[in-house]
Structures are given as C-alpha cells and as structure tokens.
Amino acid sequence: MQSLRTIEDWPVPNAAAAVVRGSDGALLGAHGPQDHLFPLASVTKLLTAYAVLIAVEEGVFELDDPAGPDGSTVRHLLAHTSGLAFDEHRVMAAPGNRRLYSNAGFDVLAATLEHASGIPFAQYAAEAVFQPLGMHATLINTAHRAPAGAGGLSTAADLARFAAELQSPKLLDPATLHAATREVAFPGTNGVLPGFGHRRPNDWGLGFEIRDHKAPHWTGTANSPATFGHFGQSGTFLWVDPAADLACLALTDRDFGPWAAEVWPRLSDAVLAEI
C-alpha cells in the first residue's frame, strides 16, 4: 500500500506499519521492519484487556466482581471509571462518576487476575492470548507498570495477528468482544483523553477507547465513530474501524508528541482513502 510509505517521512528513528482486513484477516499492506521489537506503552492495555476478557469467559472472575477501591469492579477498572488516579493508587472520585484514565487501575486489574487465577499475569497473557495467536515475539515484562504499558513489547507482524483477532475473534465469543469494543461502558462519563484534552463525553469500552465524535483525535478525520483502539506514549497506535472493515497499526520508537498528533491522522486518512 502506497499510503504506508509515508511513515518513511516521520521524524522517528524506526517505524513500522500494517493494515489488516477484517472480513478475512488478510494483511493488505505492511511497511517498515515488521519483526523489529518496539515498546508498546499503553497499546499494551489492549492486550491486558483481552486477557482479562478471556479470564471472564473462563470463569476466573466476573466483570462485576469487586476490584480496586470500595465500590469498584473489574468493569470499572477496564473502563477507567474506578476513581483511581492516573499513576498512583489514590482515589480521586467515586466509581462510575468520572472517566479518570488510570495506569494504576490496570495494575490493579492485572493483580486481580493474578490473584484469582493463581497464575502470574505475564504468563496468563502469554498462554491465553499470545501463544494461540502466534504472537511469539510479544511479551509483557513483570516490571512495575507492565500491564498498563511500561512492560509491553511487540512487533508489527505480531500486532497484525492481534488486529485480525479483534475483527474476527477466535479466542473470545464475538458477543463479548462486541460489548467491549462497540458498547460504551458507563455512557455519558466525562474525562480527559490523554494528549488531547477533556472530552464530554469521553467514550470508552472495556479496555478499548471508542472514537465516537471526539475531535481532534489520534485517528483520522475519515475514521467512523465506531472506530476503537488505543495509542501509546512510546509513539504507537492500533485502531479498528468496523465500518471500513479495516485495522491499522503503527509502531515507532519516539515518544508521543505534537509530531504524532500531526502525522497519525494523516496516515489513517490516507489508508482509508486508498482502500
């Protein structure tokens, strides 16, 4: 795909991108070093959320089981409505009242899964998600903040496999994935979209940001409101647009900043236009 060649002009040391069709999981295009290992930052939250959803289906726990602060549940943690602060285990609001994007919440989420299953979180994620999908280079280190983002490492080739799973799930019941990615959790909740400011509302599913009508946004202006995914502070993103039957991902090794807010939407629009 010619649109993917634009990553050659990005102000980053290394970049890789790929586009995956939803209907059959076909890799429509790839550019850059597909097997280069990149830090995912918060794109790791998609992998963590997927492992949690599999655990729910396996009966390890339920979405409405208590987890985190008083009154919070697994569902609240996935949807960033537990009330926990951004990067510390401090309660800032009552559960369900505000969309407080929280790395700490995902730390608690992983610890909850680990306690309920009796399996270290990194091992559970590898056995439940990475190995079945053939994501052999992907890992979540057991370091502090790992489930929230600091410990996630992957390649464009591996994330393309995950992007195919997000469009035609083999590991989850399609109804579970639909609820996590297409239905807003705690509708009408306001909050900050990191890097882009306050949004009213700040729609989110269960671990997946839902684009809705947010603007400006890290996806393209041509992306449908149903687009879901995540971006990472390490200069990474993955989105799925059900209306376009398409997923797009890009990995870099330069921290998110104004450069990304400029070139990411441009790439997304070019990909959608080319398809």
Secondary structure, 3 states (H helix, E strand, C coil): CHHHHHHHHCCCCCEEEEEEECCCCCEEEEECCCCCCEECHHHHHHHHHHHHHHHHHCCCCCCCCECCCCCCEHHHHHCCCCCECCCCCCECCCCCCCECCCHHHHHHHHHHHHHHHCCCHHHHHHHHHHHHHCCCCCEECCCCCHHHHHCEEECHHHHHHHHHHHHCCCCCCHHHHHHHHHCCCCCCCCEEECCCEEECCCCECCCCEECCCCCCCCCCCCCCCCCEEEEECCCEEEEEECCCCEEEEEEECCCCCHHHHHHHHHHHHHHHHHC
